[in-house]
Every structure is written in C-alpha cells, then in structure tokens.
Amino acid sequence: MVSRQLMAVASLLALIALVMACTPAPQPDQAVVPTPTAAAGQPAEPTDAEDTPEPTMATEPTGPAADGSTRPATTGEPYRIGIFSDLTTTNYWSYLGPNTSTWNSYVLGPQAAALYGLADKTFALVPVIATDLPERPLVQEGEFFVSEIRMKEGITWTDGTPLTARDVAFTANTALQLRLTGNWGSIFDPTFLDRVEAVDDYTVRYYYRDDPGLAVHEYGALVGPIMSEAYWSPVVEQARTAVGGITPPAEKATEEEQEAYQRQLSEALNELYSHNPQDEPKIGPFTFARWERGAFAENTANDDYFFSGAEVTVFEEGYRDVKPGGYETVVGDTDGEPLVTYTVGPFVPAVIYTIYGDQNAALLALQQGEIDFMLNPSGLQRGLQTQIERQVGLNVIENPTNGFRYLSFNTRREPMGDRAFRQAVATLIDKEFVTQQILQGVASPIYSFIPQGNAFWYTDDVPKFGLHKDGTPMTREERVEAAIAILEEAGYSWEGGVRPTWDADNRQVVRGGTLVLPSGETMTELELLAPGPGYDPLRSTFAIWIEQYLNEFGIPVRANLTGFNIILERVNNQQDFDMFMLGWSLTIFPDYVRDFFHSDRAGLGDFNAGGFSNPEFDELADEIKVCKSFDECREISVRIQQVLAEELPYVVLFDTNIIEVYADYLQFPYTETLDGLQNLYGMPSIVTIE
Amino acid sequence: MECGSYAAARINCEEAAMFRFIMRRLVQIILTFLLFLALSYVLIEAMPGDFANVFLQDSRLTLEQRNAIRVSLGLDRPPHERFFIYIGALVRGDLGISFQYYPRRVVDVIMERAPRTLMLFISATIVSFYVGFFAGKVLAWRRGRVLEYVTTVGGVTLYTVFTPWFGLMMIWLFAFTLGWFPIGKFITPAVWRRAPVEANVVFNWMLLTALGVSVLIFGWLWLTRHMNGRWRGGIRWSGIGAILLVALTLWLPSGLGRYALNILHHLTLPVLTLTLISFAGTMLLTRNSMLETLREDYITTARAKGLPDNVIRDKHAARNAMLPVVTSLVFSLAFALSGGVITEGVFSWPGMGEVLLQSAVTQDIPMMMGALIFTGILALLAHLVADILYAFLDPRIRYA
C-alpha cells in the first residue's frame, strides 16, 4: 500500500519534471524591446483573397503639428486601433514576399518611406525622399535606359545613420539578385530593371534593359520601399550565399528541373524571410516597438522623422510640400483652392493595434473608448452602421472603394464568345433596380472598368448598355426591345419565332421561345457561378436576378450559388465554366486591365480566365504598360475603357462604399478619400487626438 | 485468463492484466491514429483550390511567379506524394512549415497558441464539471422540488443557447455595461506594453503553477485520506491553504504577478460564459447517474444505519455515480486543446480554435494537420486514461 502511494507520487513528480523540461524558455525577441528614448505616451469576409488590396506605396502622410511648430509634440495618449487579424511577420522582405496581407500592411506600412509617393486625394505621383519628379524620357546609355534620381539630404535612419543612395540601390538589387517574388517582383520588375547604382551619397540611377513605362518605373520601382543596407547586408549575404550556390536551370530545362530549382530557391530565401528584425532602423514616421502575438502590436513615433513639421498642400492639379528651413517641393499647378492642407507629424507617441476576433466586440470596445478607430479592408458591416450612427461620440463616414464586382463570360464557348450576346446580357441586367430597390442602395451600379473615384484615370465617355444617352436607366420594356434588336442584328432568333414580349398590364416579360444561335442551334442551359449568400449576399442576390432576367428572355441560365474556393478552382485552375461573378480590388494605376484581359494572360491558371482576345485591346494594353507620360497613359486608359465597355469581357455590375467609424476626438485633415481611411493605414502620422 | 483468489498472486495477476491491456490499447491507438491521419489529410485535400489562391489577389503576379510560389510550398506535387512526404516528416517529428505564417514552423505556432487554449478550456471544463457535478448531485437528492425544475430548465436553456450571441451578451453586460471585465482579448495592451517577457512565458508558468498546485493538493488529499475524521477536515484545508500560499509567495518576487493577474482578469468572463453554457451536460449526467445509484440497496442500508444525508449523498451515492461523469470529464479535457472556434472568436482569444479556423479558411494544410494531430493524440490517449481510471474507480472492473 505504501509503495503504491510512493509510486503514484513519484509518477506525478516525473510528469511535472517532464512538463517543466518541455516548457520553452523565454524568447529573446520582439516582445522585449527597449523603449525608444523619445517615446511618450495606446474581416466579410475580411481576409479573403479578393477583398485584400495589394500593399501600395501611397505615401501615408507623416503628420502635421497642431501648433505649427516644426517638431510636433509626440506626448499624450497613443492612437489605439482595432484590427481583426494578427500580423504574420514583422520582416519587411517577407511582408512584401510570401506574407503579403492587409493586416501586415496596416502595421508595417507607416514604418517605411520611398523615393516617391501618391498625393492625398488626387493620387498623383509626388516626390517624397526624391527632390523632384523623375525626368522623362529616360537617357539611353549604351544598351540601357537610365533614370537618375536625386535624393533629399539629411534624412537619417532611427539608428542615427544617414539614409543614402546605397540603401536605395541595395534594396532594389537585393530583390533582383535574390529573385524575390510576391510584390517584390511587381515593384522591381526583373523583365525591365537590370540594376540600381548609387552614384554618390544622394544620387541613384536606375538601369533598364528596355524603355520602361509609368507602370514599371514611376508606379513600380520608384515607389518601392527602402531598406537599411547596414542592417540587412549580413542577412542578405547569408541568403545570397545560399542562393548563389544554386544554379538556375537552363532555358530548356524540364519541368522537374524548374521545380527543383524553385524548391531550392525558396529554402535559401528562408534565411532572409525568417530573420527576426530586432532593432531594425527605419525611416518612416513610426518604428516597430512590440508584437504580442495574437494580442496587439505597437509602433512608436519616430521623433527624428525627417518630414515632421512639413506643410503639405494638395491642389486639383498640383502639390506643394514645404518644410520650413528644410526643403520646398512644388509639382504642377499650385494656384487655386487647395483640396487639403495639413502639417506632417506624427502627433501621437505610439500606435497600438489591438487584435479582435469579432467585429461586434471591437465595436463595443470603440463605444467604450477602449480603441479610437477600427481598420478593416471591408469596412464596417452595414447592419452595424445604423446602430452606430445613433451613438454619441462616434463619427461614421462612407467612401467609395477602388474596385468592382463583375459578371464574366467564358468567351471560348458559344454564345459567350459573341460580343452581341454579351451586349444583350448587359442590356438586360437592370443594375439600377437591383442596387437601389432590391439592395436598398447599399451598392452603386457602375459601367466603367476604372472606378469613378479614381478620377484621373476614369472616363464617363463609355458605352453604357441599359442606359439612355442622357444617363437615365431604360425601362424593362426598353431593355427587352434593345436586347432583341442587338441579337436579331447578329443573327439570333427564338424557337418557334416567338420572341419575348412585354406585358404592359401585368408589367412583366412574357417568355417566348428559347434563344436560337446564328448557327441554328438552340441554346443549352448556361451555368452562372456566383458566391453564396453566406459569403456575399450582394453578389448572390445579383446572380438570382440575372438568372431571372435572362431566363424570361429565353436565355436558359441556372445560377449556381457555391463556395468561393469552388469558383476559383473551376475558373482559374480548370477554366470549366460558362459565366461567373467575382470581384476585384484595384490599384490606382490602371495597368491591371492588361493582366485581366490581354490574350497572353488566358492560359490555365492565369487571370484572363474568360479567354478574352481582342487585337485592338491587346495593342492598347501593351501600350499602357510602356506609356511614358501621364497624358499619354491617360489617353490610352480612356480608349481602353471605351473598348472594354463595348466588348464587355466583363459586365461590371456594382461596387459598395466602405463604411468606417472613429471616435470623434480624432481629428483627420480630411476623411473623404478613395477606399477610405484604411487605405492610408488610418493616417497615424497626421491624426491628432483632442 | 482470470486471476486466482490468493491475494498477492491476484494483485500481480491483475497488474499483469492491466499492463497487457494498456499495451494492446497503445497498439490500437497507433493504428487508429494513422487512420485518423490519413482520413484528415484526404478530407483537407478534397477541398477545392489551395493556399496559393490567396495570391490571386495580385494580378501583377505572372502565372510563372504564382507557380513558383506553389512549388515553394510543395503544392505542385500530387496529393498522395505530399501525404507520404508528410508522414515521413511526421515520424521525424517535423510538422512542417505553416503557409500563412511562412516560414514559421507549425510546431512553433502550436506551442505559442496551445497554452492559451489549454488555460481557457481546461479552466472552463474543470469549473463547469464541478458546478455541474455539484448541481446534479443536489438535484438528484432533492427531486420534485422547484429548485430542480428551475435549474434543469435554466441549464438546458443555456446548453442550447446560440453561443456567439450568448458570448456577445455576456460581453455586453459584464464588460461593456458593468465594466467588470475587459471586452475580450487575453491581455490588456496598456499593461503589457512594457512587460519584460512575452505573454506565453507567463501563460506557461501559470499552467505549471496550476498543475503543480493540483498535483500537490491531490497528493495531500490522498495522503490524509486515512486520518481521523474529526481532524481531517481542518488538516486538509490547512494543507491546501499552505500550498496556495507557497504558490503565491513564489509568484510575488518574480515581478510577473501583475501580468498573471491581468490574464486571470481576462480569463474570467470567457470561463464564466463557457461554464454557463456547458455545466448542464454534466449536471444532467450526474443527476441521472445519481438517480440510478439512489435505488441501490446499499443506499437504503446507509439510511437505515442513520447516516447523515450529506454523507449518504456524497460518500455513497455520488462516489458511485461519478463513473460516467469522470469519463465525460476526461474526454472534455482531451478536446480542450482544440479549443472553440466560436468562443475564441467572440472573446478575441487567440488560441488553437482560431488557428484551426484560419488554417481551414486559407487551406494551410500543414497547420491544420498539426492542430488536428495534437487533438487526435489527446483524444485517443483520453480514451485510454478513461479506461484505466475506470479500473481504479470501480474495483469491479478488471481487464483480462
């Protein structure tokens, strides 16, 4: 009996010892961070692929001084922001590589700066670290096209060392030499960019193999981030050694050899991506302070931020950035009424990003004053908006988004390959009725492939099927008649010669026969893939109405409301579909149209899943990738929108506004902006807390 | 083979039988685990698409670049090849690299999240077990009273309530309206901004402290079970008090006490919510088991002997009614590691449930498999522990 007791106790002790032996030691990592000396002073369908905007180098303004002083005070309460998913990395290389996510961008974005950025509201390209706009045309030196950029002097990293051209060159060359993928490949396009050189401490030269367009140079390499050479060189050298030891496959290598090379490459790059960037020097308005995984992340104000105290004024066609006693940058026409004026900060000592698992809980926290703002690429749920608008102490704002939902056709199949059929479908879809009546105005009908909010690139001068010339929507009867006219002209007919008709008494379309193709074949049923109501009630509702509109017209369609991943699988990986509905979040520069619709992007797994092919469009799309002036690019953009609105590889349907809410003691210089404040990371460097 | 009647030989025989039983069960567990592994992998692979779909958001990525990403994640290989590679790595103790947390290892993510989930769900399970067991015991003893009806109806109502809604209501009432508790999360950023250690370090020490204190208390109760009845209660409580005091004393000079208190503060509301939701299951199970036990002859004998009600209820009836309840507890503890997706989401508690959900949504296969492996192993071991416990709790149960 006694021995049993002893055995039992001994066993329990052994268990305790085992557990203790397995307990991980405290990790010497980001959690233990020395407090910066000058620091003072707290969803959707979020995270799904298509709602996540790609990280941009839109210059998030770094903050104005409330009292006009050059060095804004960074004392007081921290700026507390609620987010809905944890970071996955604090390593900037990894963030723009395999760990691209909106949530990472919210925290890491304010830590960085670039040679150029995008102006507030107008999204015009403006110099940030550079002194002037890049010159065009590029200078040809031998086989290369060269762009020389002069940098501002006196900018320092948070470790006190100066920012120089070598840092700029180091960043770009690392991305090129290590063949970094993800967003690095888009920013520093290896197809064009050969290398970057530091001519002297403040002059950098970009060497291109071909004359690059705006998409590659101004909106690509020049808005790329800058990493500290002094800090990252040793880490990059390790990765470079590993990568250097791997031989790229020959041009005619087999698929297995290519894949083996990719595997080796990714293992080598893990050296770079897995590095924990403790005490990494930064040049942005904030530096990384702490990351308590799953709980919160914190950035502290960079009190040595070069641009603090600068006064920024944005005009319709111009931009002015002046730092008293420092520099003055003027771009374009700066006469006339400014759109916005502010002074650069930061004015908060820190930004704390608290992670919430549920938007309702975060909203309660906002109402209670636990946080000041919520960052979410999908914005506030519509149902919560009504509840919040009655709440004292909170402001609700609504902004257009830079994106659209669309209906796409598999043009490899008939009759979707026929433009007349697509135009007839577009005419029959009453977007105004569905968005304003059925969806109660939560969505807005759109007709162009570039959203209206992207004002510089947008044109209203496009064909709009379903609208009169004065912009008023057609009636149901008019739509039916117009669609009949389009199809009959193209050789279509209806079974038994019975067309659909409009019953004025009952205000409905009377179905005739099934549509007969010009070849004489009667149409077979088409399948329309769309997300289910649990995923997106707006698109599923639209799909049901499209099904009805087409069926009553004699076009047999079955709406298949299914899982998002199933749609992706069938559309991208199998190209087995008739029509589908999805959506895009877009960039400012509209070169995405080439990626969506160029005939060379129609391969299996590529973005032109519908197989659209139009030589005129292909030519325009190639031009927009290489156009070299804003006027030239805009002309091309207008023409592209007109061609696409005529050809209709997509019927762009609608988009929704983004709703955001913040505590009313936050003061932003402006709140009206495309894609909302979340697109500017919540403006941590210009917000003030009263 | 049955054991004979001679005491010493019988004991050795029974021990040998138990050993053989355990060995047989371990072999079964291994085989069952492999089947579970294969089935899980097949089901995960059956989902349409893969993790690389997340890169479809960036249209500037060429097809070649996206294919390169798929190759780097191993997604270019056929599923069966990936499975065998995975099994091989698993045998070597390598659970792979998470896609969504690339290039962090799966085991690192689990080691980070598991303590938080364990702390929440083990606490909630044990508390709800005690509440349910106590309530079931009392209800069975006081049949037909108003208390029984009220508690049963209330408990079943809470058992069947819509968990996300109830969780939000609890947050709204206790955190938002009354301000007694924080609104979700597991730590308060304002407290932890300058903390010298990570939260997981404190979690781990709290878990160890809880384990150590539990073991010591259990050992103390075991050692004092034969003491004189008159003094036993006082000695037991004194010992428990001393153990708790020692534990508290060890925490005080560490400087981590305020952080542990902050975690406990955040832990209270979700534990309370989970207890309210789940105690009825244990309560009804205990009540039914008690009702059967109360019909036994030895209960009648105990009453006839004039024993006090609480002694009959607790020592005689409840002791024997405990078997199915303990089994239920053991299984509940095993599934504590899987956490609760809904609970963790509502309370912003970043544990294994949230990891499982995100892994499923993003099709992070290694992460999902890693989480399921831990859950599977614990569930299988829990069955074994329950079987062994049965033998200890009920001398009539012996394994051949």
Interface residues (C-beta under 8 A of the other chain):
Chain A: Q5 A8 V9 L12 L13 L15 I16 V19 M20 T23 P24 P26 Q27 D29 A31 V32 T35 Q42 T47 D48 A49 E50 T52 P53 E54 R80 S85 D86 T88 T89 S94 P98 N99 T100 T181 G182 N183 G185 S186 Q258 E259 Q262 R263 L265 S266 N270 Y273 S274 A289 R290 E292 R293 G294 A295 F296 E298 A350 I352 T354 I355 Y356 G357 D358 N360 A361 L364 A365 Q367 Q368 E370 G563 N565 I566 L568 E569 R570 N572 N573 W584 S585 D591 Y592 D595 F596 R601 G603 G605 D606 F607
Chain B: M47 P48 G49 N53 V54 F55 L56 Q57 D58 S59 R60 L61 T62 L63 Q65 R66 N67 A68 I69 V71 S72 L73 G74 D76 Q100 Y101 Y102 P103 R104 M111 E112 R113 R116 P164 L168 I171 W172 A175 F176 G179 P182 I183 G184 K185 F186 I187 P189 A190 W192 R193 R194 A195 P196 V197 E198 A199 N200 V201 N204 L208 L211 G212 V215 F218 G219 W222 L223 E344 G345 V346 F347 S348 W349 P350 G351 E354 Q358 V361 T362 Q363
